[in-house]
């Protein structure tokens, strides 16, 4: 999905986070039967309002938080990674950026990015220097790495490899025979296909406190959960909820945040929907927690980045 709007930030210039004067969009809560519609959601801070932080992207995606709380996100059609600092400064971090999409920070501080210009997985250091970790499986190019989650204690990471035709590709058919999820060593070695029973896998995130991996099948409009073994293997595949997702995150209580047309849908650890945070855009692509205390929800939505103050922090 590409929205054609002009680039807001010229390369090399630094901008402060702006909030449109008087801009405050109330969140809309999807109440479950039997709940009082006027009840204040426990997850969202009492004085919170949705804040527009960055606009005029072409398609914002892949928010990831570093160890200090700074958030990085991608503007894939404009081929850049943008940094939103805890000091309120917004700047281009890397441009060009290999048409990066989903991203995640590894425990060593390196940023792992799904760079689908050439269907590669990149490792990027704090200075913006990158190296290609891998770009193929079974001697064939990947379809297009879309989203990634790096395990904080095991030396492995997991990624989804759906097929979305990109305007910068010369090929018109998917290189792999299925759209699947993969595990790979943190150093980029031993790429292994773990599950190909997906229509179109997309969002992926792990809950290390319970050794679980969530994978959204956006094509089937479902999200599944797996058990992560001590060796990084996956087992016990179960349906988590009847909703797919473009991107995902988890809070400290184990609640899972999914994205899509309606905004951000929040599910408890048992798969029951708690609430929906509506976003005034055509599509909500991805989400993460950031800020110094990790209690700010960052939402990439179509051509913009929004924030919402929360009562809960993101899972570390």
JOJO-V766784 format. One record per run of one state. SS is the DSSP state (A for helix, B for strand, O for the rest). FROM is the first residue (numbers start at 1). TO is the last residue. Records with the same first field share a line. If there is no record, write none. Layout:
BEGIN
SS: FROM-TO ; FROM-TO
END
This chain:
BEGIN
O: 1-13 ; 17-24 ; 26-43 ; 45-49 ; 55-59 ; 66-70 ; 79-79 ; 85-88 ; 96-99 ; 106-110 ; 116-119 ; 125-129 ; 135-135 ; 138-139 ; 142-146 ; 151-155 ; 162-179 ; 186-191 ; 196-200 ; 208-211 ; 218-221 ; 229-233 ; 242-247 ; 252-255 ; 260-263 ; 268-272 ; 278-283 ; 291-295 ; 302-303 ; 311-313 ; 315-316
B: 14-16 ; 25-25 ; 44-44 ; 50-54 ; 60-65 ; 71-75 ; 80-84 ; 89-95 ; 100-105 ; 111-115 ; 120-124 ; 130-134 ; 136-137 ; 140-141 ; 147-150 ; 156-161 ; 180-185 ; 192-195 ; 201-207 ; 212-217 ; 222-228 ; 234-241 ; 248-251 ; 256-259 ; 264-267 ; 273-277 ; 284-290 ; 296-301 ; 304-310 ; 314-314
A: 76-78
END
